[in-house]
Amino acid sequence: MTSLRRILIWISGASAGLGAALAATIPFENAELIDISRRGGTAGAHHVAVDLAEPASWPVVDDDFQQRIATCDPELVIFIHNAGTLTPLGSADHVDTAQYTRNVLLNSASAQVLGHSFLRAVSGRQCEQHLIMISSGAAMRPHEGEASYCAGKAGIDQWVRTVGLEQRRRSPGCRVISVSPGALDTDMQAELRASNPFEVPDSTRFREMEALGQLSKPENVARIIWSLLDRDLESGAVLHVHDLI
Ligand SMILES: NC(=O)c1ccc[n+]([C@@H]2O[C@H](COP(=O)([O-])OP(=O)(O)OC[C@H]3O[C@@H](n4cnc5c(N)ncnc54)[C@H](OP(=O)(O)O)[C@@H]3O)[C@@H](O)[C@H]2O)c1
């Protein structure tokens, strides 16, 4: 846990859940941390206060990438895109259109646009570069009542595979990976458990998992995610924490 390198780390959604756990377990003493979220409040972090379901917020984050990198001239840069939402839970033919649109903009579009912004900001720089997208088992397996969430995570994984191939031809390239964290004890899980089992049948399974104490602690999973920085992984890798323990 020691480093005197100039380090910049952005985490979207560091205000709660897995993002807050990632912020609390950063394995470097002197990293400059930037939380991209609505609430902020993360100890020791700069706050870029944005609603990522609003496309007008994306250039704000783009500017932050550009300006901090130009000012800091970092030796190590990391962006973990972790912000996500399940809202609105329910069948695609029943849910509210405005909420559904926000879900698509956050889970699908913001991931790709902010990922693109980060890659542009680090392109050609002689520093170690990491982009980690937080995905989900929902990328692989359809969950009724979570169509836009499942589609967003599947899109993230394919985006990662594709830009990972591109980055392998850069020197230095950005190492782009996605990782599914498994079922975590966070607010997102509580929202899932509270949903209607007729619209969201998986909510029953998660209620059982919670009762059996089978939800992972976000801090434990955060430490596994940080350990990926030191693992020999190809850019474009799509991973699940259960395969990494
Ligand atoms: N929990 C699980 O079991 C589980 C399983 C698989 C994958 N994941 C993934 O893990 C990641 C973290 O999930 P979590 O369980 O920690 O969720 P969470 O407890 O609900 O926290 C979500 C975070 O995302 C931020 N966020 C949500 N909407 C946002 C918006 N419109 N603009 C900016 N930030 C926004 C929130 O910040 P503000 O509210 O302050 O904006 C918060 O910090 C997500 O990508 C999720 O899909 C979770």
The ligand as a Tripos MOL2 file, in Angstrom:
@<TRIPOS>MOLECULE
LIG
   48    52     1     0     0
SMALL
NO_CHARGES

@<TRIPOS>ATOM
      1 N1        -25.8340   -4.7620   -6.0000 N.am      1 LIG1
      2 C1        -25.7090   -5.8560   -6.7430 C.2       1 LIG1
      3 O1        -26.1000   -6.9710   -6.3310 O.2       1 LIG1
      4 C2        -25.0840   -5.7550   -8.1090 C.ar      1 LIG1
      5 C3        -25.0030   -6.9320   -8.8690 C.ar      1 LIG1
      6 C4        -24.4090   -6.8720  -10.1260 C.ar      1 LIG1
      7 C5        -23.9370   -5.6560  -10.6000 C.ar      1 LIG1
      8 N2        -24.0390   -4.5240   -9.8420 N.ar      1 LIG1
      9 C6        -23.5250   -3.2710  -10.4090 C.3       1 LIG1
     10 O2        -22.6480   -2.6630   -9.4670 O.3       1 LIG1
     11 C7        -22.6930   -1.2250   -9.6390 C.3       1 LIG1
     12 C8        -22.9480   -0.5720   -8.3040 C.3       1 LIG1
     13 O3        -24.1930   -1.0410   -7.8110 O.3       1 LIG1
     14 P1        -24.6430   -0.8070   -6.2980 P.3       1 LIG1
     15 O4        -25.3230   -2.0570   -5.8820 O.co2     1 LIG1
     16 O5        -23.5100   -0.2550   -5.5070 O.co2     1 LIG1
     17 O6        -25.7700    0.3140   -6.5210 O.3       1 LIG1
     18 P2        -26.3150    1.4470   -5.5140 P.3       1 LIG1
     19 O7        -26.0740    1.0470   -4.1110 O.co2     1 LIG1
     20 O8        -27.7140    1.6920   -5.9610 O.co2     1 LIG1
     21 O9        -25.3990    2.7040   -5.8790 O.3       1 LIG1
     22 C9        -25.4760    3.2380   -7.1890 C.3       1 LIG1
     23 C10       -24.4610    4.3500   -7.3600 C.3       1 LIG1
     24 O10       -24.6490    4.8320   -8.7140 O.3       1 LIG1
     25 C11       -24.8680    6.2250   -8.6430 C.3       1 LIG1
     26 N3        -25.8800    6.6300   -9.6130 N.ar      1 LIG1
     27 C12       -27.0970    6.0810   -9.8040 C.ar      1 LIG1
     28 N4        -27.7860    6.7990  -10.7000 N.ar      1 LIG1
     29 C13       -26.9830    7.8330  -11.0660 C.ar      1 LIG1
     30 C14       -27.1560    8.9460  -11.9260 C.ar      1 LIG1
     31 N5        -28.2870    9.1410  -12.6100 N.pl3     1 LIG1
     32 N6        -26.1310    9.8090  -12.0710 N.ar      1 LIG1
     33 C15       -24.9680    9.6350  -11.3780 C.ar      1 LIG1
     34 N7        -24.7550    8.6070  -10.5470 N.ar      1 LIG1
     35 C16       -25.7790    7.7290  -10.3790 C.ar      1 LIG1
     36 C17       -25.3920    6.5050   -7.2460 C.3       1 LIG1
     37 O11       -25.0080    7.8280   -6.8700 O.3       1 LIG1
     38 P3        -26.0510    9.0670   -6.6510 P.3       1 LIG1
     39 O12       -27.3410    8.4790   -6.2210 O.co2     1 LIG1
     40 O13       -25.3480    9.8910   -5.6160 O.co2     1 LIG1
     41 O14       -26.1140    9.7470   -7.9780 O.co2     1 LIG1
     42 C18       -24.6630    5.4820   -6.4010 C.3       1 LIG1
     43 O15       -23.4440    5.9870   -5.9550 O.3       1 LIG1
     44 C19       -23.7890   -0.9620  -10.6650 C.3       1 LIG1
     45 O16       -23.2220   -0.7680  -11.9440 O.3       1 LIG1
     46 C20       -24.6010   -2.2450  -10.6500 C.3       1 LIG1
     47 O17       -25.2760   -2.4620  -11.8720 O.3       1 LIG1
     48 C21       -24.6040   -4.5550   -8.6080 C.ar      1 LIG1
@<TRIPOS>BOND
     1     1     2 1
     2     2     3 2
     3     2     4 1
     4     4     5 ar
     5     4    48 ar
     6     5     6 ar
     7     6     7 ar
     8     7     8 ar
     9     8     9 1
    10     8    48 ar
    11     9    10 1
    12     9    46 1
    13    10    11 1
    14    11    12 1
    15    11    44 1
    16    12    13 1
    17    13    14 1
    18    14    15 2
    19    14    16 1
    20    14    17 1
    21    17    18 1
    22    18    19 2
    23    18    20 1
    24    18    21 1
    25    21    22 1
    26    22    23 1
    27    23    24 1
    28    23    42 1
    29    24    25 1
    30    25    26 1
    31    25    36 1
    32    26    27 ar
    33    26    35 ar
    34    27    28 ar
    35    28    29 ar
    36    29    30 ar
    37    29    35 ar
    38    30    31 1
    39    30    32 ar
    40    32    33 ar
    41    33    34 ar
    42    34    35 ar
    43    36    37 1
    44    36    42 1
    45    37    38 1
    46    38    39 2
    47    38    40 1
    48    38    41 1
    49    42    43 1
    50    44    45 1
    51    44    46 1
    52    46    47 1
@<TRIPOS>SUBSTRUCTURE
     1 LIG1         1 GROUP 0 **** ****
